[in-house]
Amino acid sequence: MKDNAHLAVGKKIIGIIIKETKTGKPPISQLFLVFDDHTSFEFYADAPIKPTGGVDKMSFREVYNYMDESVRVVFHAVEDPDTGDVVYS
């Protein structure tokens, strides 16, 4: 995992791109968040990445706790609404 993933917090997403391999070799899927400052952040997987639905109304805490009985959080980053600082682990 990139050590600087927290740098994406607070950026404005202007596009999302999902790519899949043409060769069958890893990475099988890539998901890019494209930001308005001409930067991007990439996620990749050894299986197809598929959107699961629309935009859900869930707070950071709700997403963090979602399905916690079957999955674990391995990284999180959030902008503190009071200070604007990005907190991550």
C-alpha positions as CSV (number, residue, x, y, z in Angstrom):
1,M,0.0,0.0,0.0
2,K,1.2,3.5,-0.8
3,D,2.5,5.3,2.3
4,N,1.0,8.6,1.1
5,A,-2.6,7.5,0.4
6,H,-3.7,10.2,2.9
7,L,-2.7,12.9,0.5
8,A,-5.9,12.1,-1.5
9,V,-8.1,13.3,1.3
10,G,-9.7,16.7,0.7
11,K,-9.0,16.7,-3.1
12,K,-12.0,17.2,-5.4
13,I,-12.7,14.1,-7.5
14,I,-13.6,15.1,-11.1
15,G,-13.4,11.6,-12.6
16,I,-13.3,7.9,-12.0
17,I,-11.7,5.4,-14.4
18,I,-11.9,1.6,-14.1
19,K,-9.6,-0.4,-16.3
20,E,-9.3,-4.2,-16.8
21,T,-6.4,-6.2,-18.2
22,K,-6.2,-7.1,-21.9
23,T,-3.5,-9.7,-21.3
24,G,-4.8,-11.7,-18.3
25,K,-1.7,-10.6,-16.3
26,P,-1.9,-8.7,-13.0
27,P,-3.1,-6.2,-12.2
28,I,-6.5,-7.5,-13.4
29,S,-8.3,-4.3,-12.5
30,Q,-7.3,-0.7,-11.8
31,L,-9.5,2.1,-10.4
32,F,-8.3,5.7,-10.7
33,L,-9.7,8.7,-8.8
34,V,-8.8,11.7,-11.0
35,F,-8.6,15.1,-9.2
36,D,-9.1,18.7,-10.3
37,D,-5.5,19.5,-9.7
38,H,-4.4,17.1,-12.5
39,T,-3.4,14.3,-10.1
40,S,-4.8,10.8,-9.6
41,F,-4.8,8.0,-7.1
42,E,-4.8,4.3,-8.2
43,F,-6.3,1.2,-6.6
44,Y,-5.5,-2.1,-8.2
45,A,-6.7,-5.7,-7.7
46,D,-6.1,-9.2,-8.9
47,A,-9.8,-9.6,-9.6
48,P,-12.2,-7.4,-11.5
49,I,-13.3,-4.2,-9.6
50,K,-17.0,-3.6,-10.1
51,P,-19.1,-0.7,-8.8
52,T,-21.8,-2.1,-6.5
53,G,-24.4,0.6,-6.9
54,G,-24.9,4.3,-6.7
55,V,-23.8,6.9,-4.2
56,D,-24.8,5.9,-0.7
57,K,-25.6,8.4,2.0
58,M,-23.2,7.2,4.7
59,S,-20.9,9.2,7.0
60,F,-17.2,8.4,7.4
61,R,-18.0,6.6,10.7
62,E,-20.8,4.6,9.1
63,V,-18.6,3.5,6.2
64,Y,-15.8,2.6,8.7
65,N,-18.2,0.4,10.7
66,Y,-20.0,-1.1,7.7
67,M,-19.8,-4.9,7.6
68,D,-17.3,-4.9,10.4
69,E,-18.3,-8.4,11.4
70,S,-16.9,-9.8,8.1
71,V,-14.2,-7.3,7.0
72,R,-11.4,-5.3,8.7
73,V,-10.2,-1.8,8.0
74,V,-6.5,-1.8,6.8
75,F,-6.2,1.9,6.2
76,H,-8.2,5.0,6.8
77,A,-7.8,8.7,6.4
78,V,-10.2,11.5,7.1
79,E,-10.1,15.3,7.2
80,D,-10.8,16.7,10.7
81,P,-13.8,19.1,10.2
82,D,-12.5,21.4,12.9
83,T,-8.8,21.8,12.0
84,G,-8.7,20.7,8.3
85,D,-5.8,18.3,9.3
86,V,-5.8,14.9,7.7
87,V,-5.7,12.0,10.2
88,Y,-4.7,8.6,9.0
89,S,-3.5,5.2,10.0
